[in-house]
Each structure stands twice: as structure tokens, then as C-alpha cells.
Amino acid sequence: MTWDDLDAHLDRVPGTVSAYVGRLDAPPTWTRHANAAHYAASTMKVAVLAALHRAAEAGTLDLDAPVPVVNDFESAQPGAPRFACAQPYDNDDAVWDRLGGSASLRWLADRMIVRSSNLATNLVLAHVGLPAVAEVWALTGARTSVTGRGIEDFAARDAGITNSVTAADLATLLGALATGATTPGHLASPAACAAMLDVLLAQEHREDLAAGLPEGTRIAHKNGWVRGVRHGAGVVLPDDAPPYLIAVCTTTDLADGDDRVEDDACLLLAHISAQVWAARHHL
């Protein structure tokens, strides 16, 4: 299948399908509506992770210090009531089991990524702050993506404060982590970037991009989903070819928002991932 064939196939998908594919530190091989904005869902958690590690390197936060595990957060909308997460919409009972106790920021950040915990995300974000996440997007050269609020901050959402991403910006962020793991970078030290990639490699939700790869293929990635949205972005590390970036964002009725089932949006991302894998030697 050629890239034109893939585009023609995706033209028939309802909604908007955006993509960015290419080698690290090189122009993309294939893009499709790569700068179109989508609601971020949980993909914004990669930027929160990067902001946390930058704060730790700056000495303003200690990754291993225990912090209270609470479910009470300040809204991004000035004057709005404080808000809380709903456990049925989370993906990780392990964080909720610690409610009223404590956990390290490092452990919370791991759960934020590998299980996509919303409660863990809001706890990390409360310590890092939204400006620090905005700085991560700015440093990576993001053109559109923004993290304006925490998860389930409905007062902020209703006021028009949102979290948005593009396929290009997600690929650029993942690329900054991947290249920074081997050379001094503008985002974080090689050690910090490598630590973040290790967390992303441990991702347990593997029903979209990872599902399109041969079993055992390493992919450092984060996905995100709500009803009408399914995204995946990562760095694929083949044994027989150079690493490559893949980011696919979909706003489509094919996404039912249930992480417990493999819906048509998951199958679509897996199909795209498989086509890119087949072309990995020629990217």
C-alpha cells in the first residue's frame, strides 16, 4: 500500500484522521492533516510527565518524596468550585486504593502513563502547575497543542478552557524525548529523557498502535480516548530498522470511548500502524 492508497482509505473514514510519520530528527515521510487540532484526551499526559521531570531536574520537586493522595483540585476557571475525579471513569484502582494516604510523584507519574490514571494525572498536575506544562509545549515548538486544565475540570471545560493536541505536536514531543535520551537536549537531560521513555515503553494499553506491530516490538507510546476520540503517539524501536515516530489522532464516531473493548477506532489505528511498520525500511 502506498501513502496515497492509505490517504484514499482514510478519506472514507467519518470524521477527521490526522497523522505524522517519520524518522527522528528528519522531515516527516507522510503526514495527513497533521496540524489539525483534536481534543487531547489522555495524550496530554506526556507533556505533564515531561514537566514533572523538568521540575525534578531543576530541584523544585522531589520525584521520590511522598505526597498526599487526595481527590480535591482547584479548577482552571477562576472562581469556580473545586472539582474531583470520578472513579468509574478512571483506569487504575491502584491509585484510588491510596486515597487518604500518600504516594511518590514518580509512582503517580508511572500510573498516569501506564494505566492512564486520571486521578494520578491531576495529582501530578497539581504539583507541577499548568505553566510548566505550557513551557514543555513551547520548548518542543508545538504550534497548536495546549494543556489548559486538569482531567474532569468541567467548570473550566464549560468556560471554553480545553486540552488540545495535533499529530505533529505529539510527534515532536515524543521525538524530543527520544533524541534527548542520547544527546543533551533542550527538554531534559539524557538521563531524564531515558527515564521517561522507559515509562512510555511500559504502557499497558496496547489495543491501538501497538496492536498493529509484531508481538514483542518495542514502542514508547501514549494513547488517549473518550467517546468520539481515539489517539495514539509513540516512538517505534524496530530491531531491524532505525526508530521512527508515529502519531495518529482521530475525531470520529468510530471511537466509543470504552478502553475495555477494541472498537473500530482502535482497529483503524492498528491498521495504520501496520502499514507504517511494513514501510519501516523506507521511511
FITI-100529 format. One record per residue (C-alpha): x, y, z negated; residue number from 0. Coordinates in steps of 0.05 Angstrom, whole numbers, plus 32768, in hexadecimal, padded with zeros to 4 digits. Example, Ala and Ser with C-alpha at 12.3 -4.5 7.8 and 13.67 -1.06 7.14 Angstrom:
<nodes>
<node x="80F6" y="7FA6" z="7F64" seq="0"/>
<node x="8111" y="7FEB" z="7F71" seq="1"/>
</nodes>
This chain:
<nodes>
<node x="8000" y="8000" z="8000" seq="0"/>
<node x="801B" y="8045" z="8013" seq="1"/>
<node x="8011" y="8084" z="7FE9" seq="2"/>
<node x="7FDF" y="809B" z="801D" seq="3"/>
<node x="7FB9" y="8059" z="8015" seq="4"/>
<node x="7FB8" y="8063" z="7FCA" seq="5"/>
<node x="7F9F" y="80AA" z="7FD2" seq="6"/>
<node x="7F68" y="8092" z="8000" seq="7"/>
<node x="7F54" y="805D" z="7FCD" seq="8"/>
<node x="7F52" y="8091" z="7F96" seq="9"/>
<node x="7F29" y="80C1" z="7FC0" seq="10"/>
<node x="7EF0" y="8090" z="7FB8" seq="11"/>
<node x="7EF3" y="8092" z="7F6C" seq="12"/>
<node x="7EBF" y="80BE" z="7F4B" seq="13"/>
<node x="7EDC" y="80F9" z="7F26" seq="14"/>
<node x="7F23" y="8112" z="7F26" seq="15"/>
<node x="7F60" y="80E5" z="7F27" seq="16"/>
<node x="7FA3" y="8107" z="7F1D" seq="17"/>
<node x="7FE8" y="80E6" z="7F22" seq="18"/>
<node x="8032" y="80F4" z="7F1E" seq="19"/>
<node x="8066" y="80BE" z="7F30" seq="20"/>
<node x="80B1" y="80C5" z="7F37" seq="21"/>
<node x="80F6" y="80B9" z="7F1D" seq="22"/>
<node x="8113" y="80DD" z="7EE1" seq="23"/>
<node x="8133" y="8120" z="7EF1" seq="24"/>
<node x="811C" y="811E" z="7F39" seq="25"/>
<node x="80E2" y="813A" z="7F61" seq="26"/>
<node x="80A4" y="810F" z="7F5F" seq="27"/>
<node x="809B" y="80D9" z="7F93" seq="28"/>
<node x="804F" y="80DD" z="7F92" seq="29"/>
<node x="801E" y="810E" z="7F73" seq="30"/>
<node x="7FD4" y="8115" z="7F76" seq="31"/>
<node x="7FB2" y="8152" z="7F57" seq="32"/>
<node x="7FEC" y="8151" z="7F26" seq="33"/>
<node x="7FDE" y="8197" z="7F0B" seq="34"/>
<node x="7F93" y="818C" z="7F00" seq="35"/>
<node x="7F7F" y="8196" z="7EB8" seq="36"/>
<node x="7F5D" y="815E" z="7E92" seq="37"/>
<node x="7F45" y="8158" z="7E4B" seq="38"/>
<node x="7F82" y="813C" z="7E28" seq="39"/>
<node x="7F62" y="8106" z="7DFB" seq="40"/>
<node x="7F9B" y="80E4" z="7DD5" seq="41"/>
<node x="7FD3" y="80F4" z="7E07" seq="42"/>
<node x="7FDE" y="8135" z="7DE0" seq="43"/>
<node x="7FFB" y="810A" z="7DA8" seq="44"/>
<node x="803D" y="8104" z="7DCE" seq="45"/>
<node x="8047" y="814F" z="7DC7" seq="46"/>
<node x="8035" y="814B" z="7D7D" seq="47"/>
<node x="806A" y="8114" z="7D75" seq="48"/>
<node x="809E" y="813F" z="7D96" seq="49"/>
<node x="808D" y="817B" z="7D6B" seq="50"/>
<node x="8094" y="8150" z="7D2D" seq="51"/>
<node x="80DA" y="8137" z="7D40" seq="52"/>
<node x="80F0" y="817D" z="7D52" seq="53"/>
<node x="80D9" y="8195" z="7D0D" seq="54"/>
<node x="80FF" y="815C" z="7CED" seq="55"/>
<node x="813F" y="816E" z="7D13" seq="56"/>
<node x="8136" y="81B7" z="7CFF" seq="57"/>
<node x="8132" y="81A1" z="7CB6" seq="58"/>
<node x="80EC" y="81BD" z="7CAA" seq="59"/>
<node x="80CC" y="8178" z="7CA2" seq="60"/>
<node x="80E5" y="8136" z="7C86" seq="61"/>
<node x="80CC" y="80FB" z="7CAF" seq="62"/>
<node x="80D3" y="80CC" z="7C74" seq="63"/>
<node x="80B5" y="80F7" z="7C3C" seq="64"/>
<node x="8070" y="80E0" z="7C25" seq="65"/>
<node x="8036" y="810E" z="7C34" seq="66"/>
<node x="7FEE" y="8108" z="7C1A" seq="67"/>
<node x="7FBF" y="80E2" z="7C47" seq="68"/>
<node x="7F80" y="810C" z="7C47" seq="69"/>
<node x="7F45" y="8115" z="7C77" seq="70"/>
<node x="7F3A" y="8160" z="7C72" seq="71"/>
<node x="7F56" y="8190" z="7CA5" seq="72"/>
<node x="7F55" y="81DA" z="7CB7" seq="73"/>
<node x="7F31" y="81EA" z="7CF8" seq="74"/>
<node x="7F55" y="820E" z="7D30" seq="75"/>
<node x="7F19" y="823B" z="7D35" seq="76"/>
<node x="7F23" y="8274" z="7D04" seq="77"/>
<node x="7EED" y="8275" z="7CCE" seq="78"/>
<node x="7ED1" y="8231" z="7CDF" seq="79"/>
<node x="7EC6" y="81FD" z="7CA9" seq="80"/>
<node x="7EFC" y="81C9" z="7C9D" seq="81"/>
<node x="7EF0" y="8188" z="7CC2" seq="82"/>
<node x="7EFD" y="813E" z="7CBA" seq="83"/>
<node x="7F08" y="8101" z="7CE7" seq="84"/>
<node x="7ED5" y="80C9" z="7CEE" seq="85"/>
<node x="7EF2" y="8084" z="7CE2" seq="86"/>
<node x="7EC6" y="8061" z="7D16" seq="87"/>
<node x="7EE7" y="808B" z="7D4C" seq="88"/>
<node x="7F2D" y="807A" z="7D35" seq="89"/>
<node x="7F57" y="8040" z="7D4C" seq="90"/>
<node x="7F80" y="8030" z="7D0E" seq="91"/>
<node x="7F63" y="801A" z="7CCB" seq="92"/>
<node x="7FAA" y="8017" z="7CAF" seq="93"/>
<node x="7FAB" y="8063" z="7CA8" seq="94"/>
<node x="7F66" y="8065" z="7C89" seq="95"/>
<node x="7F7C" y="8031" z="7C57" seq="96"/>
<node x="7FAD" y="8064" z="7C3C" seq="97"/>
<node x="7F79" y="809B" z="7C33" seq="98"/>
<node x="7F83" y="80BA" z="7BEF" seq="99"/>
<node x="7FCB" y="80A1" z="7BEC" seq="100"/>
<node x="8008" y="80B5" z="7C14" seq="101"/>
<node x="8031" y="80A3" z="7C50" seq="102"/>
<node x="806F" y="80BC" z="7C73" seq="103"/>
<node x="806A" y="80E9" z="7CB0" seq="104"/>
<node x="8094" y="80B6" z="7CD6" seq="105"/>
<node x="8061" y="807F" z="7CC8" seq="106"/>
<node x="8026" y="80AC" z="7CD9" seq="107"/>
<node x="8047" y="80C0" z="7D1A" seq="108"/>
<node x="8051" y="8077" z="7D2C" seq="109"/>
<node x="8007" y="8068" z="7D1F" seq="110"/>
<node x="7FF4" y="80A6" z="7D47" seq="111"/>
<node x="8016" y="8088" z="7D84" seq="112"/>
<node x="8014" y="803C" z="7D7F" seq="113"/>
<node x="7FCB" y="8039" z="7D67" seq="114"/>
<node x="7FB6" y="807F" z="7D7D" seq="115"/>
<node x="7F9C" y="8090" z="7D37" seq="116"/>
<node x="7F76" y="80D2" z="7D36" seq="117"/>
<node x="7F7D" y="80D9" z="7CEA" seq="118"/>
<node x="7FC8" y="80CF" z="7CEF" seq="119"/>
<node x="7FCB" y="8103" z="7D27" seq="120"/>
<node x="7FA7" y="8138" z="7CFF" seq="121"/>
<node x="7FD3" y="812B" z="7CC2" seq="122"/>
<node x="8012" y="8133" z="7CEC" seq="123"/>
<node x="7FF6" y="8170" z="7D0F" seq="124"/>
<node x="7FE4" y="8190" z="7CCC" seq="125"/>
<node x="802E" y="818D" z="7CB8" seq="126"/>
<node x="804B" y="819F" z="7CFC" seq="127"/>
<node x="801B" y="81D6" z="7D11" seq="128"/>
<node x="7FFC" y="81E7" z="7D54" seq="129"/>
<node x="8032" y="821B" z="7D66" seq="130"/>
<node x="8068" y="81E5" z="7D63" seq="131"/>
<node x="8041" y="81BA" z="7D93" seq="132"/>
<node x="8038" y="81F5" z="7DC2" seq="133"/>
<node x="8084" y="81FF" z="7DC0" seq="134"/>
<node x="808E" y="81B7" z="7DD7" seq="135"/>
<node x="8061" y="81C2" z="7E13" seq="136"/>
<node x="8086" y="8203" z="7E23" seq="137"/>
<node x="80CA" y="81E4" z="7E1D" seq="138"/>
<node x="80B8" y="81AD" z="7E4E" seq="139"/>
<node x="809E" y="81E0" z="7E80" seq="140"/>
<node x="8056" y="81CC" z="7E7B" seq="141"/>
<node x="802C" y="81F7" z="7EA9" seq="142"/>
<node x="7FE6" y="81E8" z="7E8F" seq="143"/>
<node x="7FE6" y="81B8" z="7E54" seq="144"/>
<node x="7FD2" y="81D3" z="7E10" seq="145"/>
<node x="7FC4" y="81B6" z="7DCC" seq="146"/>
<node x="7F94" y="81E6" z="7DAC" seq="147"/>
<node x="7F75" y="81BD" z="7D74" seq="148"/>
<node x="7F75" y="817D" z="7D4D" seq="149"/>
<node x="7F4C" y="813F" z="7D5C" seq="150"/>
<node x="7F02" y="8146" z="7D4B" seq="151"/>
<node x="7F07" y="8190" z="7D3C" seq="152"/>
<node x="7EC1" y="819B" z="7D59" seq="153"/>
<node x="7EBB" y="81E4" z="7D43" seq="154"/>
<node x="7EF9" y="81F5" z="7D6B" seq="155"/>
<node x="7EE0" y="81CC" z="7DA6" seq="156"/>
<node x="7E9D" y="81F0" z="7DA6" seq="157"/>
<node x="7EC3" y="8232" z="7DA5" seq="158"/>
<node x="7EE8" y="821E" z="7DE5" seq="159"/>
<node x="7F2A" y="820A" z="7DC4" seq="160"/>
<node x="7F40" y="81CA" z="7DE5" seq="161"/>
<node x="7F79" y="819A" z="7DF4" seq="162"/>
<node x="7F89" y="8192" z="7E3D" seq="163"/>
<node x="7FC0" y="816F" z="7E66" seq="164"/>
<node x="7FD5" y="8165" z="7EAD" seq="165"/>
<node x="7FF7" y="8128" z="7ECB" seq="166"/>
<node x="8033" y="8153" z="7EDE" seq="167"/>
<node x="803B" y="816F" z="7E98" seq="168"/>
<node x="8035" y="812B" z="7E77" seq="169"/>
<node x="8069" y="810E" z="7EA6" seq="170"/>
<node x="8098" y="8149" z="7E98" seq="171"/>
<node x="8090" y="813F" z="7E4C" seq="172"/>
<node x="809E" y="80F4" z="7E51" seq="173"/>
<node x="80D8" y="8103" z="7E7F" seq="174"/>
<node x="80F6" y="8133" z="7E4D" seq="175"/>
<node x="80F5" y="80FD" z="7E18" seq="176"/>
<node x="8112" y="80C9" z="7E46" seq="177"/>
<node x="814B" y="80F3" z="7E60" seq="178"/>
<node x="8158" y="8112" z="7E1C" seq="179"/>
<node x="8163" y="80CD" z="7DFF" seq="180"/>
<node x="81A5" y="80C9" z="7E25" seq="181"/>
<node x="81BC" y="8111" z="7E2C" seq="182"/>
<node x="81B6" y="814E" z="7E00" seq="183"/>
<node x="8174" y="816E" z="7E14" seq="184"/>
<node x="814B" y="81AC" z="7E07" seq="185"/>
<node x="8113" y="8186" z="7DE3" seq="186"/>
<node x="8138" y="815D" z="7DAE" seq="187"/>
<node x="8179" y="8139" z="7DA1" seq="188"/>
<node x="8188" y="80F7" z="7DC5" seq="189"/>
<node x="817C" y="80D2" z="7D83" seq="190"/>
<node x="8138" y="80F3" z="7D78" seq="191"/>
<node x="8123" y="80E7" z="7DC0" seq="192"/>
<node x="8138" y="809E" z="7DBB" seq="193"/>
<node x="8110" y="8096" z="7D7B" seq="194"/>
<node x="80D2" y="80B3" z="7D9C" seq="195"/>
<node x="80DA" y="8085" z="7DD8" seq="196"/>
<node x="80DF" y="804A" z="7DA9" seq="197"/>
<node x="809B" y="805E" z="7D8B" seq="198"/>
<node x="807D" y="8065" z="7DD1" seq="199"/>
<node x="8099" y="8021" z="7DE5" seq="200"/>
<node x="8074" y="8002" z="7DAB" seq="201"/>
<node x="8030" y="801A" z="7DC5" seq="202"/>
<node x="7FFB" y="7FE6" z="7DB6" seq="203"/>
<node x="7FC5" y="7FFF" z="7DE5" seq="204"/>
<node x="7FDB" y="7FDF" z="7E25" seq="205"/>
<node x="7F9B" y="7FD8" z="7E4D" seq="206"/>
<node x="7FA9" y="800C" z="7E83" seq="207"/>
<node x="7FEF" y="801D" z="7E9F" seq="208"/>
<node x="8011" y="7FE3" z="7E7B" seq="209"/>
<node x="7FDD" y="7FB3" z="7E96" seq="210"/>
<node x="7FF5" y="7FC1" z="7EDD" seq="211"/>
<node x="803D" y="7FAC" z="7ECD" seq="212"/>
<node x="805B" y="7F67" z="7EC9" seq="213"/>
<node x="8059" y="7F4A" z="7E83" seq="214"/>
<node x="8094" y="7F60" z="7E5A" seq="215"/>
<node x="80A2" y="7F9F" z="7E82" seq="216"/>
<node x="80B6" y="7FD7" z="7E54" seq="217"/>
<node x="808C" y="8016" z="7E57" seq="218"/>
<node x="8091" y="8050" z="7E26" seq="219"/>
<node x="804C" y="806D" z="7E2B" seq="220"/>
<node x="800F" y="808D" z="7E0D" seq="221"/>
<node x="7FC8" y="8089" z="7E25" seq="222"/>
<node x="7F88" y="80AD" z="7E13" seq="223"/>
<node x="7F3E" y="80A1" z="7E1B" seq="224"/>
<node x="7EFA" y="80BD" z="7E0B" seq="225"/>
<node x="7EBA" y="80B4" z="7E32" seq="226"/>
<node x="7EC7" y="80CF" z="7E77" seq="227"/>
<node x="7F13" y="80D1" z="7E6F" seq="228"/>
<node x="7F4C" y="809E" z="7E74" seq="229"/>
<node x="7F95" y="80B3" z="7E79" seq="230"/>
<node x="7FD8" y="8091" z="7E75" seq="231"/>
<node x="801E" y="80AD" z="7E79" seq="232"/>
<node x="8061" y="808B" z="7E6F" seq="233"/>
<node x="80A7" y="8079" z="7E82" seq="234"/>
<node x="80AD" y="8034" z="7EA2" seq="235"/>
<node x="80F0" y="8011" z="7E98" seq="236"/>
<node x="80F8" y="7FD9" z="7ECB" seq="237"/>
<node x="8132" y="7FA8" z="7EC5" seq="238"/>
<node x="8140" y="7FAC" z="7F0F" seq="239"/>
<node x="8135" y="7FF5" z="7F20" seq="240"/>
<node x="8140" y="803A" z="7F02" seq="241"/>
<node x="810D" y="8054" z="7ED0" seq="242"/>
<node x="80D2" y="807B" z="7EEB" seq="243"/>
<node x="809B" y="80A8" z="7ED3" seq="244"/>
<node x="8051" y="809A" z="7EDD" seq="245"/>
<node x="8018" y="80C6" z="7EC5" seq="246"/>
<node x="7FD0" y="80BA" z="7ED9" seq="247"/>
<node x="7F97" y="80E5" z="7EBF" seq="248"/>
<node x="7F4F" y="80D5" z="7ED0" seq="249"/>
<node x="7F0F" y="80FB" z="7EC1" seq="250"/>
<node x="7EDB" y="80C9" z="7EDA" seq="251"/>
<node x="7E9B" y="80A6" z="7EC9" seq="252"/>
<node x="7EC3" y="8065" z="7ECE" seq="253"/>
<node x="7EDE" y="8073" z="7E88" seq="254"/>
<node x="7EAF" y="805D" z="7E51" seq="255"/>
<node x="7EDC" y="8073" z="7E18" seq="256"/>
<node x="7EDE" y="8030" z="7DF4" seq="257"/>
<node x="7F24" y="8018" z="7DE4" seq="258"/>
<node x="7F0B" y="7FD2" z="7DD5" seq="259"/>
<node x="7EF8" y="7FC2" z="7E1D" seq="260"/>
<node x="7F1D" y="7FC4" z="7E5F" seq="261"/>
<node x="7EF0" y="7FF4" z="7E86" seq="262"/>
<node x="7EF5" y="8007" z="7ECF" seq="263"/>
<node x="7F21" y="8043" z="7EBF" seq="264"/>
<node x="7F53" y="8015" z="7E9D" seq="265"/>
<node x="7F52" y="7FE8" z="7EDB" seq="266"/>
<node x="7F5D" y="8025" z="7F07" seq="267"/>
<node x="7F9B" y="803B" z="7EE0" seq="268"/>
<node x="7FB5" y="7FF4" z="7EE1" seq="269"/>
<node x="7FAC" y="7FF1" z="7F2C" seq="270"/>
<node x="7FD2" y="8032" z="7F36" seq="271"/>
<node x="8009" y="801A" z="7F08" seq="272"/>
<node x="800F" y="7FD9" z="7F2F" seq="273"/>
<node x="8015" y="7FFE" z="7F71" seq="274"/>
<node x="804C" y="802B" z="7F55" seq="275"/>
<node x="8070" y="7FEE" z="7F38" seq="276"/>
<node x="8070" y="7FCD" z="7F7C" seq="277"/>
<node x="8092" y="800C" z="7F98" seq="278"/>
<node x="80C4" y="8013" z="7F5F" seq="279"/>
<node x="8102" y="8008" z="7F8A" seq="280"/>
<node x="80ED" y="803F" z="7FBA" seq="281"/>
<node x="80D7" y="8078" z="7F8C" seq="282"/>
</nodes>
